[in-house]
Amino acid sequence: MKELNDIRVAEIVTLGTIVINKGFLDGINDLMEFLVYETGKEIIDPSNGRVLGILEKPKGKFKVMHIQGKMSTLVTTLKMETNPFSFLSQSIQLQTNANPELTALNSIKIGDKVKIINNI
């Protein structure tokens, strides 16, 4: 697999659908799965004082929906309950208090980091 660096959210289409800044010219394929995340603070091992790394705060897991040359459209793997009348309102039943994964998904911003989480 081609080494992919600096994958970022380039556009938010809807809640649960995003565009990333890499496409088939960069080696993206339809079997890949992705994690959108933000970086947190540096974590130190309390037993020996060594740096363990930078904490990654997950915002959502995604799979490929459509690939173009320099960008790809991804959709969340999170199952969302849709409104049966969504053709009228285009809304998703948002119950962010009851679903922390949906709250994290709703916090995705353009420029957020993205990484591949499977080796396909």
C-alpha positions in Angstrom: 0.0 0.0 0.0 1.3 3.5 -0.9 2.2 5.6 2.1 -0.4 8.2 2.7 0.4 11.2 4.8 -1.4 14.3 5.8 -4.9 13.1 5.1 -7.4 15.8 6.1 -11.1 16.5 6.0 -11.6 18.8 3.0 -15.4 19.2 3.2 -18.3 18.3 5.3 -21.2 17.3 3.1 -23.7 16.2 5.8 -23.5 14.8 9.2 -21.8 11.5 8.5 -20.5 12.3 5.0 -17.2 14.0 4.4 -14.7 14.6 1.7 -11.0 13.9 2.2 -8.0 15.4 0.3 -6.8 12.1 -1.2 -8.1 10.0 -4.1 -7.2 7.1 -6.3 -4.1 9.0 -7.6 -2.9 8.9 -4.0 -3.6 5.2 -3.5 -7.1 5.3 -1.9 -9.2 2.2 -2.6 -12.8 1.3 -1.8 -11.8 -1.3 0.9 -10.1 1.2 3.1 -11.5 2.4 6.4 -10.6 5.7 8.1 -10.6 7.4 11.5 -11.1 11.1 11.8 -9.5 12.4 15.0 -7.9 15.3 16.7 -4.7 15.3 18.6 -4.6 15.8 22.4 -1.8 16.2 24.8 1.4 14.2 25.2 1.0 11.2 27.5 3.7 10.2 29.9 4.0 6.8 31.4 3.8 7.3 35.2 5.8 4.3 36.0 9.0 5.3 34.2 8.5 8.9 32.9 8.8 8.0 29.3 6.7 9.6 26.6 4.0 7.2 25.3 2.9 9.5 22.5 0.3 12.0 21.6 -3.3 11.1 22.5 -5.6 10.7 19.6 -9.2 11.7 20.2 -11.5 9.8 17.8 -14.3 11.7 16.1 -15.7 9.0 13.8 -15.0 5.9 11.7 -15.6 6.1 7.9 -15.7 3.9 4.8 -15.3 4.9 1.2 -18.4 5.8 -0.8 -16.8 7.4 -3.9 -13.3 7.9 -5.1 -12.1 10.6 -7.5 -8.5 11.5 -8.6 -7.5 13.8 -5.8 -10.4 13.4 -3.3 -12.7 10.8 -1.8 -16.2 10.9 -0.3 -16.5 8.9 2.9 -19.5 7.9 4.9 -19.7 7.0 8.6 -19.8 3.5 9.8 -22.1 4.6 12.7 -25.6 3.5 12.2 -27.9 6.5 12.4 -31.6 6.5 12.9 -33.1 8.5 10.1 -36.4 10.3 10.1 -39.0 8.5 7.9 -40.0 11.9 6.5 -36.4 12.9 5.8 -37.3 13.6 2.2 -39.2 16.6 3.6 -36.9 17.7 6.4 -33.5 16.3 5.4 -32.8 15.8 9.1 -31.4 13.1 11.3 -32.7 12.3 14.7 -29.9 13.8 16.8 -29.8 12.6 20.3 -26.3 13.6 21.1 -26.9 13.4 24.9 -27.6 9.7 24.6 -25.0 8.9 22.0 -21.4 10.1 22.6 -20.3 8.7 19.2 -22.8 11.0 17.5 -21.6 13.9 19.5 -18.0 13.2 18.4 -19.2 12.8 14.8 -20.9 16.2 15.0 -17.6 17.8 16.1 -15.8 17.0 12.9 -14.3 20.1 11.2 -12.6 20.9 7.9 -8.9 20.3 8.4 -9.3 17.5 11.0 -6.7 14.7 10.7 -7.7 11.4 9.1 -5.8 8.1 9.1 -6.3 4.7 7.5 -7.2 2.1 10.1 -7.0 -1.1 8.1 -4.2 -2.5 5.9 -6.0 -3.3 2.7 
